[in-house]
Amino acid sequence: MNKMHTLIKIILSAIGIFFAIRLLSPLSLGISYLYSKPSWETAGAWLFSLLLVAGAIGLLMYFLVYQHDKLTKKIVGSEQLPEPDSQVQWLPVALRLICIAGGIYFLNTVIWQTTFFISQLAFFKENTRSIYTFAPYSPRDILPWIIMLICGIYLLFGAPHFVRWQVKKTLQQCTTSKKQQDEDQSASSVEI
Amino acid sequence: MTKMQIIAKAVLIFIGLSAIANLCQYQCALTSTVLYGGTFMFRTVLFLSVFLIVTIAIAYLFIFKNDWLVYKITGSGEKLNPERETLWLVSSLRMVAVLYGFLLLAASMPTILNIIVSPLYIFPLINEILTFKTFPKSLIFTSSQWSYMIYNFLKAILAAYLLYGWPQFIRFQLNIRKTKSPLNQNRYTEGIKNE
């Protein structure tokens, strides 16, 4: 274990706790529904949404807070690394962490949208009572959330292609800048 | 620049970006009110101009010329050598761009999908216009819808650009640093002396 592992563990725990609290924020709205004597459909939808949120929080806490050792090793790439003295070692690790945070943010949004979708379905079922058969959502409305779910899962797994591409581009930009700097220096020495 | 100064710069840019995105959302709501007209128009225009000035000020002070704020926050310290400084600056700015790009992308996913599928809707509409010589009713939007559509479109473009790595801005920041480097400053002072 080195400084990098410790720092990543702290960041992972922080990400887990932050998103767990963020997921809990619509809970007050759900409790207010219960006070308004809801129908069986609404109560069922609320209970299902609550279970979904609780499951997501449980997974977050398990993987990012209690079992963060395995995840840290996967993010860093190997168990024992020398103390990082150059940015190049940090860059893919930091980008991977950002991707994981982004993935959780995506999935968080999808979970919120799913609970909203379930509550809408329950609301329509409760109010229309088989008079209308149309769904409150069309496939076109659901498609962005499906794509977001796929993107979220990809990012959660560290987005290896994206990270590799970003690292390559960053190093390219640094090399270009260094070349320019060298050219400037040589031009100034010629002037002198 | 020191490591702390570069980190402070990245954090300030992140704050600036998020502040601008939020302010633009308010401006969008206000613009729709102006386009709608009404008795509160003068007050709305006043608010809009104040919001616009604040947005420009934030963009200037937090994103483009944030060095004075960075030095005030972090003070002085051990400077990095030019090579490492470039690496730190490029990496930290790129990380900020990717992180904020993800946040914007999550919010603008429906817009991006709408842009992708727009040719499927545009060609039948063009056909309708050419055949019946009338403007389709489905293209008539309210002022509020227009302003939000433009805002979402710009947000989607910004998300894509940030995820691409924000190369122009990073190059601009590197150029600023280059003009402030001791070599260039010496050349500048030598030039003044010669004059």
Chai-1 contact restraints between the chains, C-beta under 6 A:
chainA,res_idxA,chainB,res_idxB,connection_type,confidence,min_distance_angstrom,max_distance_angstrom,comment,restraint_id
A,Q87,B,L87,contact,1.0,0.0,6.0,A-B,restraint_1
A,Q87,B,W88,contact,1.0,0.0,6.0,A-B,restraint_2
A,Q87,B,S91,contact,1.0,0.0,6.0,A-B,restraint_3
A,L91,B,S91,contact,1.0,0.0,6.0,A-B,restraint_4
A,A94,B,M95,contact,1.0,0.0,6.0,A-B,restraint_5
A,I98,B,M95,contact,1.0,0.0,6.0,A-B,restraint_6
A,I98,B,V98,contact,1.0,0.0,6.0,A-B,restraint_7
A,I98,B,L99,contact,1.0,0.0,6.0,A-B,restraint_8
A,G102,B,F102,contact,1.0,0.0,6.0,A-B,restraint_9
A,Y105,B,A106,contact,1.0,0.0,6.0,A-B,restraint_10
A,F106,B,A106,contact,1.0,0.0,6.0,A-B,restraint_11
A,T109,B,A106,contact,1.0,0.0,6.0,A-B,restraint_12
A,P144,B,M109,contact,1.0,0.0,6.0,A-B,restraint_13
A,P144,B,P110,contact,1.0,0.0,6.0,A-B,restraint_14
A,P144,B,L113,contact,1.0,0.0,6.0,A-B,restraint_15
A,M148,B,M109,contact,1.0,0.0,6.0,A-B,restraint_16
A,K169,B,G165,contact,1.0,0.0,6.0,A-B,restraint_17
A,T170,B,V90,contact,1.0,0.0,6.0,A-B,restraint_18
A,T170,B,S91,contact,1.0,0.0,6.0,A-B,restraint_19
A,T170,B,R94,contact,1.0,0.0,6.0,A-B,restraint_20
A,Q173,B,V90,contact,1.0,0.0,6.0,A-B,restraint_21
A,C174,B,T86,contact,1.0,0.0,6.0,A-B,restraint_22
A,C174,B,L87,contact,1.0,0.0,6.0,A-B,restraint_23
A,C174,B,V90,contact,1.0,0.0,6.0,A-B,restraint_24
A,S177,B,T86,contact,1.0,0.0,6.0,A-B,restraint_25
A,S177,B,L174,contact,1.0,0.0,6.0,A-B,restraint_26
